[in-house]
């Protein structure tokens, strides 16, 4: 497993064809990366793991899976499982053709494109997440966010400030405003209900825009 000395928060960039991406943030002074085939019994996954390169320089961690000659012709690039243990507060920029995503601990800004099945983040300073198919869940968001999925629920358990845009074509949207935070909701659904229980005393610190084609929208103050 590649290991790098990183006494401060880093920026981690991941680009894979498909699979699972995990970031585990904690109080630590190094970064450890594990790359595995998503299914060791499949040769295309094993080859994808072998083609995955990991580098780290000047506070930037890069993890990329190069396309093989066969995958370029047939479009089958294989799937990999990436696990990164890194300092708390680190920023994440990741993209995939289709991948599950898990962020554990306190992360900085999280940018992810290509979510599939599920995207879950414990805490982020900001988030811009786009999923193809699957739920998007952020437990705590301390800055602006733009979360979307084509099919699945979108949930933010606690948002503290900034502009928050939440959207899904088919699914429910749930959002909670942190205790004592004035918030406003601009919501729209074609087939569903809207439940607005936000506290909006004073100038809003949190602005929420939520849209779904088929689903309910619920917003409340904690």
C-alpha positions as CSV (number, residue, x, y, z in Angstrom):
1,X,0.0,0.0,0.0
2,X,1.5,3.4,-1.0
3,X,2.1,5.6,2.1
4,X,3.0,9.3,2.0
5,X,4.0,11.8,4.7
6,X,1.2,14.5,4.7
7,X,1.5,16.6,7.9
8,X,-1.4,18.9,6.6
9,X,-4.6,18.4,4.8
10,X,-4.2,17.3,1.2
11,X,-6.2,17.5,-2.1
12,X,-7.1,14.0,-3.3
13,X,-8.0,13.4,-6.9
14,X,-9.4,10.1,-8.1
15,X,-10.4,9.1,-11.6
16,X,-11.5,5.5,-12.1
17,X,-13.8,3.7,-14.5
18,X,-16.0,2.1,-11.9
19,X,-16.0,0.5,-8.5
20,X,-15.9,1.8,-4.9
21,X,-14.2,4.9,-3.5
22,X,-13.7,5.4,0.2
23,X,-12.1,8.3,2.0
24,X,-11.4,7.9,5.7
25,X,-10.4,11.2,7.3
26,X,-8.8,11.4,10.8
27,X,-6.2,13.3,12.8
28,X,-3.1,11.9,11.2
29,X,0.1,13.1,9.5
30,X,0.2,10.6,6.6
31,X,-1.9,9.3,3.8
32,X,-2.3,5.6,3.0
33,X,-3.8,4.3,-0.3
34,X,-5.1,0.8,-1.0
35,X,-6.1,-0.3,-4.5
36,X,-7.8,-3.6,-5.0
37,X,-9.9,-5.2,-7.8
38,X,-13.6,-4.9,-7.1
39,X,-13.9,-8.6,-7.8
40,X,-10.6,-10.4,-7.6
41,X,-12.1,-13.3,-9.6
42,X,-12.6,-11.1,-12.7
43,X,-9.5,-10.6,-14.8
44,X,-10.7,-7.2,-16.1
45,X,-10.9,-5.9,-12.5
46,X,-7.5,-7.3,-11.6
47,X,-6.0,-5.7,-14.7
48,X,-7.7,-2.4,-13.8
49,X,-6.1,-2.5,-10.4
50,X,-2.7,-3.1,-11.9
51,X,-3.2,-0.1,-14.2
52,X,-4.1,2.2,-11.3
53,X,-1.3,4.7,-10.6
54,X,-0.9,6.5,-7.3
55,X,1.3,9.6,-6.8
56,X,1.6,12.4,-4.2
57,X,3.5,15.7,-4.6
58,X,3.1,19.2,-3.2
59,X,0.0,18.2,-1.1
60,X,-1.8,16.7,-4.1
61,X,-2.7,13.0,-4.2
62,X,-3.5,11.6,-7.6
63,X,-5.1,8.2,-8.2
64,X,-5.9,7.3,-11.8
65,X,-6.7,4.1,-13.6
66,X,-5.3,4.1,-17.1
67,X,-7.4,2.6,-19.9
68,X,-6.1,-0.6,-21.4
69,X,-6.1,-1.2,-25.2
70,X,-9.0,-3.6,-25.0
71,X,-11.1,-1.4,-22.8
72,X,-10.7,1.5,-25.2
73,X,-12.1,-0.7,-28.0
74,X,-14.8,-2.5,-26.1
75,X,-15.7,-0.1,-23.3
76,X,-15.1,-2.6,-20.5
77,X,-12.5,-1.0,-18.2
78,X,-13.0,-3.1,-15.1
79,X,-13.8,-2.0,-11.6
80,X,-11.5,-1.2,-8.7
81,X,-11.9,-0.6,-4.9
82,X,-10.0,2.5,-3.7
83,X,-9.5,3.2,0.1
84,X,-7.7,6.3,1.1
85,X,-6.8,7.2,4.7
86,X,-5.9,10.8,4.9
87,X,-5.8,13.9,7.3
88,X,-9.0,15.5,8.4
89,X,-10.1,18.5,6.4
90,X,-8.6,17.2,3.2
91,X,-10.4,18.1,-0.1
92,X,-11.7,15.4,-2.5
93,X,-12.1,15.6,-6.3
94,X,-13.3,12.3,-7.7
95,X,-15.0,11.0,-10.8
96,X,-16.0,7.7,-12.2
97,X,-18.2,6.1,-14.8
98,X,-20.2,4.5,-12.0
99,X,-19.0,4.1,-8.5
100,X,-20.2,3.9,-4.9
101,X,-18.7,6.7,-2.7
102,X,-18.1,6.8,1.1
103,X,-16.6,9.6,3.0
104,X,-15.9,8.9,6.7
105,X,-14.8,11.6,9.2
106,X,-14.5,15.3,8.5
107,X,-13.6,16.2,5.0
108,X,-13.1,19.6,3.3
109,X,-14.7,20.3,0.0
110,X,-16.1,17.2,-1.7
111,X,-16.6,17.0,-5.5
112,X,-17.8,13.7,-7.0
113,X,-19.3,12.9,-10.3
114,X,-20.5,9.4,-11.3
115,X,-22.3,8.1,-8.2
116,X,-24.0,4.8,-8.5
117,X,-26.0,2.8,-5.9
118,X,-25.1,5.0,-2.9
119,X,-23.1,8.1,-2.0
120,X,-22.6,8.8,1.7
121,X,-20.5,11.5,3.4
122,X,-20.2,12.0,7.1
123,X,-19.1,15.7,7.1
124,X,-18.0,18.1,4.5
125,X,-17.1,21.8,4.3
126,X,-18.8,22.0,0.9
127,X,-20.1,19.4,-1.5
128,X,-20.9,19.1,-5.2
129,X,-22.1,15.6,-5.9
130,X,-23.8,14.2,-9.0
131,X,-25.1,10.6,-9.1
132,X,-26.5,8.6,-12.0
133,X,-28.6,6.2,-10.0
134,X,-28.7,5.9,-6.2
135,X,-29.2,7.9,-3.0
136,X,-27.1,10.8,-2.0
137,X,-26.6,11.3,1.8
138,X,-24.6,14.0,3.6
139,X,-24.8,13.8,7.4
140,X,-23.3,17.3,8.1
141,X,-22.6,20.1,5.6
142,X,-20.9,23.3,6.9
143,X,-20.9,25.2,3.6
144,X,-22.6,25.4,0.2
145,X,-23.7,22.3,-1.6
146,X,-25.1,21.1,-4.9
147,X,-26.4,17.5,-4.7
148,X,-28.2,15.7,-7.4
149,X,-29.2,12.2,-8.6
150,X,-31.3,11.0,-11.5
151,X,-33.0,8.4,-9.4
152,X,-32.9,8.1,-5.6
153,X,-33.4,10.1,-2.4
154,X,-31.3,13.2,-1.5
155,X,-30.7,13.8,2.2
156,X,-28.8,16.4,4.2
157,X,-29.2,15.7,7.9
158,X,-27.7,19.0,9.1
159,X,-26.7,22.1,7.0
160,X,-25.3,25.1,8.7
161,X,-24.9,27.9,6.1
162,X,-24.7,28.9,2.5
163,X,-26.7,28.0,-0.6
164,X,-27.9,24.4,-0.9
165,X,-29.3,23.0,-4.2
166,X,-30.9,19.6,-4.0
167,X,-32.5,17.8,-6.9
168,X,-33.7,14.3,-8.0
169,X,-35.9,13.1,-10.8
170,X,-37.4,10.2,-8.9
171,X,-37.1,10.3,-5.1
172,X,-37.6,12.2,-1.9
173,X,-35.6,15.1,-0.5
174,X,-35.0,15.7,3.2
175,X,-32.9,18.4,4.7
176,X,-32.3,19.7,8.2
177,X,-31.1,23.2,9.2
178,X,-28.7,23.4,12.2
179,X,-30.1,24.5,15.5
180,X,-30.6,28.3,15.6
181,X,-29.8,28.8,11.9
182,X,-32.4,30.9,10.0
183,X,-33.2,29.2,6.7
184,X,-35.5,29.6,3.8
185,X,-36.8,27.0,1.3
186,X,-37.7,27.3,-2.4
187,X,-39.1,23.9,-3.3
188,X,-41.0,22.3,-6.2
189,X,-42.4,18.8,-6.9
190,X,-44.6,17.6,-9.7
191,X,-46.0,14.6,-7.9
192,X,-45.5,14.8,-4.2
193,X,-45.9,16.9,-1.0
194,X,-43.8,19.8,0.5
195,X,-43.4,20.0,4.2
196,X,-41.6,23.2,5.3
197,X,-40.9,23.4,9.1
198,X,-37.9,25.7,8.9
199,X,-37.2,28.5,11.4
200,X,-36.8,31.7,9.4
201,X,-36.5,34.4,12.1
202,X,-34.1,37.1,10.9
203,X,-32.0,37.2,7.8
204,X,-31.5,33.7,6.3
205,X,-28.1,32.2,6.8
206,X,-29.1,29.0,4.9
207,X,-30.9,29.1,1.5
208,X,-32.3,25.8,0.2
209,X,-33.6,25.1,-3.3
210,X,-35.1,21.6,-3.7
211,X,-36.7,20.1,-6.7
212,X,-38.0,16.6,-7.6
213,X,-40.3,15.4,-10.3
214,X,-41.8,12.6,-8.4
215,X,-41.3,12.6,-4.6
216,X,-41.8,14.5,-1.3
217,X,-39.7,17.4,0.0
218,X,-39.2,17.9,3.7
219,X,-37.3,20.6,5.4
220,X,-37.0,21.3,9.2
221,X,-35.0,23.1,11.8
222,X,-33.2,20.8,14.3
